[in-house]
Amino acid sequence: DEEALATALKEGRVAGAGVDVFATEPCTSSPLFSFDQVVVTPHLGASTHEAQEKAGTAVARSVRLALAGELVPDAVNVQGGAIAEDVRPGLPLAEKLGRIFTALAGGVAASIEVEVRGEIAAYDVRVLELAALKGVFTDVVEDPVSYVNAPLLAEERGVDVRLTTNLDSADYRNLVTVRGTLPSGQVLSVSGTLSGRRHLEKLVDVDGFDMELVPTEHMAFFRYHDRPGVVGIVGRILGEREVNIAGMQVSRDARGGHALVALTVDSAIPHGTLEEIVEAIGADSGRLVDLSEPAT
């Protein structure tokens, strides 16, 4: 009874409602349309047993994805729209880039730009923006972050967010960059790509320093002035703490200039070790990145 529901809403006896079945269909006019707290959707009928079974399976699959905090592409409150098959493999990468960005930034940025370049930019890539935002906020808020609430978290914190695309990409078929301006005015960026048929994730640029590093759960980044012996010092200190280095890359802008060493390790770096390394090598900064599943 749409009239009765409208009366209950008006009197405050019902706080809100979602309706997808109407007395007359297709419905073009209803007293429920005037309420902001009512969500109405078209009635998609499943008139056969097979159709009903498929509809039920689809709903169950979507509920499972939602409970796991993953993307539900057909959810009415997700802004990303339909996801092209060529775009889907980039979702985990974009989320990781967002988490790496925030770890390197040491907090929430004042503005965020998600840039998508290459062949993938021919598609609707708004969902990559959502994935990156999900990563940006995952480790800085207490509540679980989803594709639904990530844009709201940005809005609540006054973070300006924009998406840019460009079909041109000089070095990679596809490239995703998360770039942001910190409250201090510093601009920071991280870029990644998917390589080969297996879509291997690679971190290819950190704040202008070229590299090719497969992101893992535990990573560390140190910025310093290029000089001999730094790699040995880092390796020695981590070895004394029984932390095994899985991968390491050094990138510099010029001989004797600014340099960045990036490491992937097999286990978390113990408390206090980061500061010890920073002091030992005279680093300008040191950051740890933890891409393990956040606690729920």
C-alpha positions as CSV (number, residue, x, y, z in Angstrom):
1,D,0.0,0.0,0.0
2,E,2.0,3.0,-1.3
3,E,-0.3,5.5,0.2
4,A,-0.1,4.0,3.7
5,L,3.7,3.8,3.4
6,A,3.8,7.5,2.3
7,T,1.7,8.5,5.3
8,A,3.9,6.5,7.7
9,L,7.0,8.2,6.3
10,K,5.4,11.6,6.6
11,E,4.5,11.0,10.2
12,G,7.9,9.7,11.1
13,R,6.7,6.2,12.0
14,V,8.9,4.8,9.2
15,A,12.4,6.2,8.9
16,G,13.1,5.1,5.3
17,A,12.2,2.5,2.7
18,G,13.4,0.8,-0.4
19,V,10.8,-0.3,-3.0
20,D,11.1,-2.2,-6.2
21,V,7.5,-3.5,-6.6
22,F,4.6,-1.1,-7.3
23,A,0.8,-1.6,-7.6
24,T,0.9,-0.4,-11.2
25,E,3.9,-1.2,-13.4
26,P,5.7,0.4,-15.1
27,C,5.3,3.0,-12.4
28,T,5.6,6.7,-13.5
29,S,4.0,8.4,-10.6
30,S,3.9,7.6,-6.9
31,P,3.6,9.5,-3.6
32,L,6.8,7.8,-2.5
33,F,8.8,9.7,-5.2
34,S,8.8,12.9,-3.1
35,F,10.7,11.4,-0.1
36,D,14.5,11.7,0.1
37,Q,14.6,8.8,2.5
38,V,13.0,6.4,-0.1
39,V,15.0,4.5,-2.7
40,V,13.0,3.2,-5.6
41,T,14.3,0.9,-8.3
42,P,12.6,-0.7,-11.3
43,H,11.0,-4.1,-10.8
44,L,13.1,-6.6,-12.6
45,G,10.8,-9.6,-12.8
46,A,12.1,-13.2,-13.0
47,S,9.2,-15.1,-14.4
48,T,10.7,-18.6,-14.8
49,H,12.2,-21.0,-12.3
50,E,15.6,-20.7,-14.1
51,A,15.5,-16.9,-14.1
52,Q,14.6,-16.8,-10.4
53,E,17.5,-19.2,-9.6
54,K,19.9,-17.0,-11.5
55,A,18.6,-13.9,-9.9
56,G,19.0,-15.4,-6.4
57,T,22.5,-16.6,-7.2
58,A,23.5,-13.1,-8.5
59,V,22.2,-11.5,-5.3
60,A,24.0,-14.0,-3.1
61,R,27.2,-13.4,-5.0
62,S,26.9,-9.6,-4.6
63,V,26.1,-10.0,-0.8
64,R,29.2,-12.1,-0.4
65,L,31.4,-9.5,-2.2
66,A,29.9,-6.7,-0.1
67,L,30.5,-8.6,3.2
68,A,34.1,-9.1,2.2
69,G,34.6,-5.4,1.5
70,E,35.1,-6.0,-2.2
71,L,33.6,-4.2,-5.2
72,V,29.9,-5.0,-6.0
73,P,29.7,-3.6,-9.5
74,D,25.9,-3.8,-9.7
75,A,25.3,-2.0,-6.4
76,V,23.1,1.2,-6.8
77,N,25.3,3.2,-4.5
78,V,28.7,2.5,-6.2
79,Q,29.8,5.3,-8.5
80,G,32.1,3.3,-10.7
81,G,29.5,1.9,-13.2
82,A,30.1,-1.2,-15.4
83,I,33.6,-2.6,-15.3
84,A,35.3,-3.6,-18.5
85,E,37.3,-6.9,-18.4
86,D,40.5,-5.0,-19.3
87,V,40.0,-2.7,-16.3
88,R,39.1,-5.3,-13.7
89,P,42.7,-6.6,-13.2
90,G,43.8,-3.1,-12.3
91,L,41.6,-2.8,-9.2
92,P,44.0,-4.5,-6.7
93,L,46.9,-2.5,-8.1
94,A,45.1,0.8,-7.8
95,E,44.2,0.0,-4.2
96,K,47.8,-1.0,-3.3
97,L,49.0,2.3,-4.9
98,G,46.6,4.2,-2.7
99,R,47.9,2.4,0.5
100,I,51.5,2.9,-0.5
101,F,50.8,6.6,-1.2
102,T,49.3,7.2,2.3
103,A,52.1,5.3,4.0
104,L,54.8,7.4,2.2
105,A,52.8,10.6,2.9
106,G,52.5,9.8,6.6
107,G,48.8,10.8,6.6
108,V,45.9,12.1,4.6
109,A,46.7,14.3,1.6
110,A,44.9,17.6,1.0
111,S,44.1,16.6,-2.6
112,I,44.3,13.4,-4.6
113,E,44.6,12.8,-8.4
114,V,44.3,9.4,-9.9
115,E,45.8,9.3,-13.4
116,V,45.2,6.5,-15.8
117,R,47.3,6.3,-19.0
118,G,47.6,4.0,-21.9
119,E,45.2,1.6,-23.6
120,I,43.1,1.1,-20.5
121,A,42.2,4.8,-20.6
122,A,39.8,4.1,-23.5
123,Y,37.4,2.5,-21.0
124,D,35.3,3.9,-18.1
125,V,38.0,3.8,-15.4
126,R,36.1,5.6,-12.6
127,V,36.2,2.3,-10.6
128,L,40.0,2.6,-10.5
129,E,39.6,6.0,-8.8
130,L,37.3,4.3,-6.2
131,A,39.9,1.5,-5.7
132,A,42.7,4.0,-5.2
133,L,40.6,6.0,-2.7
134,K,39.8,2.8,-0.8
135,G,43.5,2.2,-0.5
136,V,44.2,5.8,0.5
137,F,41.9,5.6,3.5
138,T,42.2,1.9,4.5
139,D,45.1,2.5,7.0
140,V,44.1,5.9,8.4
141,V,40.5,5.3,9.6
142,E,39.2,2.9,12.2
143,D,36.1,1.7,10.4
144,P,36.3,-0.6,7.3
145,V,36.7,1.3,4.0
146,S,34.7,0.2,1.0
147,Y,34.1,1.3,-2.6
148,V,30.9,2.9,-1.3
149,N,32.2,5.0,1.6
150,A,35.6,5.9,0.2
151,P,34.3,9.0,-1.7
152,L,32.4,10.0,1.4
153,L,35.5,9.8,3.6
154,A,37.3,12.0,1.1
155,E,34.4,14.5,1.2
156,E,34.2,14.5,5.0
157,R,37.9,15.3,5.3
158,G,37.9,18.0,2.6
159,V,40.1,16.0,0.3
160,D,39.8,17.2,-3.3
161,V,39.7,14.2,-5.6
162,R,39.9,14.1,-9.4
163,L,40.4,11.5,-12.1
164,T,42.4,12.2,-15.3
165,T,42.9,9.9,-18.3
166,N,45.3,9.9,-21.3
167,L,45.6,7.3,-24.0
168,D,49.3,8.2,-24.4
169,S,51.8,6.3,-22.3
170,A,55.5,6.4,-23.4
171,D,56.9,3.4,-21.5
172,Y,53.9,1.2,-20.5
173,R,50.8,-0.1,-22.1
174,N,48.9,0.9,-19.0
175,L,49.9,3.0,-16.1
176,V,48.1,4.1,-12.9
177,T,49.4,6.9,-10.8
178,V,48.2,8.2,-7.5
179,R,49.4,11.7,-7.0
180,G,48.6,14.0,-4.1
181,T,49.4,17.3,-2.5
182,L,50.1,17.1,1.2
183,P,49.1,19.7,3.8
184,S,52.7,21.0,3.7
185,G,52.4,21.7,0.0
186,Q,54.7,18.8,-1.0
187,V,53.6,16.8,-4.0
188,L,54.0,13.0,-3.8
189,S,53.3,10.3,-6.4
190,V,53.4,6.6,-6.9
191,S,52.9,4.7,-10.2
192,G,52.3,1.1,-11.1
193,T,51.5,-1.1,-14.0
194,L,50.4,-4.6,-14.9
195,S,52.9,-6.7,-16.8
196,G,52.3,-9.6,-19.2
197,R,49.4,-12.0,-19.5
198,R,49.5,-12.8,-15.8
199,H,49.0,-9.1,-15.0
200,L,52.0,-9.0,-12.7
201,E,51.8,-5.9,-10.5
202,K,54.9,-3.7,-10.6
203,L,55.7,-0.5,-8.8
204,V,57.5,1.6,-11.5
205,D,57.9,5.1,-10.0
206,V,58.0,6.6,-6.6
207,D,58.0,10.4,-6.4
208,G,60.0,10.6,-9.7
209,F,62.4,7.8,-8.9
210,D,62.3,5.0,-11.6
211,M,62.2,1.4,-10.4
212,E,60.6,-1.9,-11.1
213,L,59.6,-3.6,-7.9
214,V,56.8,-6.1,-7.3
215,P,54.9,-4.9,-4.2
216,T,54.7,-7.2,-1.3
217,E,53.1,-7.1,2.2
218,H,56.1,-5.6,3.8
219,M,58.1,-2.8,2.2
220,A,60.4,0.0,3.3
221,F,61.6,3.2,1.5
222,F,64.5,5.5,2.4
223,R,65.4,8.8,0.8
224,Y,69.0,9.9,1.2
225,H,72.0,11.6,-0.5
226,D,73.7,9.1,-2.9
227,R,76.9,7.8,-1.4
228,P,78.8,4.4,-1.1
229,G,77.9,1.9,1.6
230,V,74.3,2.6,2.1
231,V,73.0,-0.7,0.7
232,G,75.5,-2.6,2.9
233,I,74.4,-0.7,6.1
234,V,70.7,-1.4,5.4
235,G,71.4,-5.1,4.7
236,R,73.5,-5.5,7.9
237,I,71.0,-3.9,10.2
238,L,68.1,-5.9,8.8
239,G,70.2,-9.1,8.9
240,E,70.9,-8.5,12.6
241,R,67.2,-8.3,13.2
242,E,66.7,-11.5,11.2
243,V,64.6,-9.7,8.5
244,N,65.2,-11.3,5.1
245,I,65.4,-8.9,2.1
246,A,63.3,-10.3,-0.8
247,G,64.1,-7.5,-3.2
248,M,65.9,-4.1,-3.2
249,Q,66.3,-1.3,-5.7
250,V,68.2,1.9,-5.6
251,S,67.2,4.8,-7.8
252,R,68.9,8.2,-8.0
253,D,68.4,11.4,-9.9
254,A,72.2,11.9,-10.4
255,R,75.5,10.6,-9.2
256,G,75.9,11.9,-5.7
257,G,72.5,13.5,-5.8
258,H,69.1,12.5,-4.2
259,A,68.5,8.7,-4.0
260,L,65.8,6.3,-3.0
261,V,66.3,2.8,-1.8
262,A,63.1,0.6,-1.9
263,L,63.0,-2.8,-0.2
264,T,60.6,-5.7,0.0
265,V,61.1,-8.0,3.0
266,D,59.6,-11.3,4.1
267,S,58.4,-10.1,7.5
268,A,57.5,-6.9,9.3
269,I,60.5,-4.7,10.3
270,P,60.7,-4.6,14.1
271,H,59.8,-1.5,16.0
272,G,62.6,1.0,16.2
273,T,64.6,-0.5,13.4
274,L,63.3,2.1,10.9
275,E,64.7,4.9,13.0
276,E,68.0,3.0,13.4
277,I,68.4,2.7,9.7
278,V,67.5,6.3,9.1
279,E,70.1,7.5,11.5
280,A,72.8,5.0,10.3
281,I,72.6,6.1,6.7
282,G,71.7,9.8,7.3
283,A,68.5,9.4,5.5
284,D,66.2,12.4,4.9
285,S,63.2,10.1,5.5
286,G,62.2,6.5,6.0
287,R,58.8,4.9,5.7
288,L,57.4,1.5,6.2
289,V,54.5,0.1,4.1
290,D,52.3,-2.7,5.4
291,L,50.0,-4.2,2.7
292,S,48.8,-7.1,4.8
293,E,45.0,-7.3,5.3
294,P,43.8,-4.6,7.7
295,A,42.3,-5.7,11.0
296,T,38.5,-5.7,11.0
